[in-house]
Structures are given as C-alpha cells and as structure tokens.
Amino acid sequence: MQTAQSLSIRPVTWLPYVSMQYLTDACEIKIVKKGDRLSIPIAGKKYEVEVVAFEPVNEESVQIRKWTEFKVLKKDSMEADHFYDPTVDEEIRQLMGKDYPNAQRYQRTTNK
C-alpha cells in the first residue's frame, strides 16, 4: 500500500475551517480511493468530505499518514479553498503547547 503524498478533498455539504494538521490527525492510517467519503469529527459534529484526487496518481488506493498534505477544494469545484500553511500552524502549536486540539478556538477568535 502506497502512502498518500498529497490528498485533495472537497466538502460534501459544508466544512468549517480546520487546520490541515487536524485533518491529517483525524484521517491518519485510513485507506482511501477516489470518490470515497470521509467523516471528519469537529466540535462534536461529523462533516463529510469526498476524496477527489491524490498523489501518487498511478495508485488505485492510498493510505493517509502524518506527512500526507491535504488540499481542501471548494464545494463542487476543483479550485482550492485554503492550503495548509506550516508557519501559521507551528506558531499555534507553540502558543497552545499540549493543548493543540483546542487551537481551533484560538484561530477562530484571532483570525477575524
């Protein structure tokens, strides 16, 4: 089984902003193929995303690992919605320390 280097997903209905690290953590070790739907738990609710593409492209299915980079597309589009910015995420991890899963609350209140 090949590891996904990158994974393009799009929300089935709506997806609140989450860090790319959160997506990676929520989906780690899952095996996916194009067209699969993943359930992402966020703040007690589950949001569905659809796997649109991944690298390596010549594989039928891939496994999501910690180093898999996510690209979130706009709903019903191949246009990127937002990208993982490692410098921003690293700053938040340093500020939040061990409490990193709660960094989403920090981002929403500081990025208005």
C-alpha positions in Angstrom: 0.0 0.0 0.0 1.4 3.4 -1.1 1.3 6.3 1.3 -0.5 9.4 0.0 1.9 12.3 -0.5 -1.0 14.7 -1.0 -4.8 14.4 -0.9 -7.4 16.7 -2.5 -10.7 16.7 -0.7 -13.9 18.7 -1.0 -16.8 19.1 1.4 -20.0 17.2 0.6 -22.1 19.9 2.3 -20.1 22.4 4.3 -16.8 22.2 6.2 -15.8 24.7 8.9 -12.2 25.9 8.8 -9.8 23.4 10.4 -6.1 23.2 10.2 -4.5 20.8 7.8 -2.8 19.1 10.8 -6.3 18.4 12.3 -7.4 16.8 9.0 -4.3 14.7 9.0 -4.7 13.6 12.6 -8.4 12.8 12.0 -7.8 10.7 8.9 -4.4 9.1 9.7 -4.0 5.4 8.7 -7.2 5.4 6.7 -7.0 3.8 3.3 -8.9 5.7 0.6 -9.6 5.8 -3.1 -11.1 8.5 -5.4 -14.8 9.0 -4.6 -14.6 7.8 -1.0 -16.2 9.9 1.6 -14.5 10.5 5.0 -16.3 11.6 8.1 -14.4 14.4 10.0 -15.4 14.9 13.6 -15.3 18.7 14.5 -16.6 20.1 17.8 -19.0 17.1 18.4 -20.4 17.1 14.8 -19.3 15.0 11.8 -18.7 16.6 8.5 -18.3 14.6 5.3 -15.6 15.2 2.7 -15.1 13.5 -0.6 -11.7 12.3 -1.9 -11.2 13.9 -5.3 -7.5 13.2 -6.1 -4.2 12.0 -4.5 -0.6 11.5 -5.3 0.8 9.1 -6.4 -1.7 9.3 -9.2 -1.0 5.8 -10.6 -2.3 4.1 -7.5 -5.9 2.8 -7.1 -5.9 3.5 -3.3 -3.5 5.1 -0.8 -3.0 5.3 2.9 -3.2 8.6 4.8 -0.2 9.2 7.1 1.1 12.1 9.2 3.1 13.5 6.3 0.2 13.5 3.9 -0.5 17.1 2.7 -4.2 18.0 2.4 -5.7 20.4 -0.2 -9.2 21.4 0.5 -11.2 22.3 -2.6 -14.3 24.5 -2.8 -17.6 22.5 -2.9 -18.5 21.4 -6.4 -15.2 22.8 -7.8 -11.6 21.8 -8.4 -10.5 25.3 -7.1 -8.5 25.3 -3.9 -10.3 26.7 -0.8 -7.3 27.1 1.5 -3.9 25.5 1.9 -2.0 24.3 4.9 0.5 27.0 6.0 3.1 25.3 8.1 4.4 28.5 9.6 1.0 29.5 11.0 0.3 26.0 12.3 3.7 25.9 14.0 3.1 29.2 15.7 -0.3 28.0 17.1 1.3 24.7 18.3 3.9 26.7 20.2 1.3 29.0 21.7 -1.1 26.2 22.7 1.5 23.6 23.7 0.0 20.3 24.7 -3.5 21.7 24.3 -3.1 21.8 20.5 -6.5 20.3 19.6 -8.1 23.4 21.2 -6.1 25.6 18.9 -9.1 25.8 16.5 -10.9 28.0 19.1 -7.8 30.2 19.2 -7.7 30.5 15.4 -11.3 31.5 15.1 -11.0 34.2 17.7 -7.8 35.7 16.5 -8.3 35.5 12.7 -11.4 37.6 12.4 
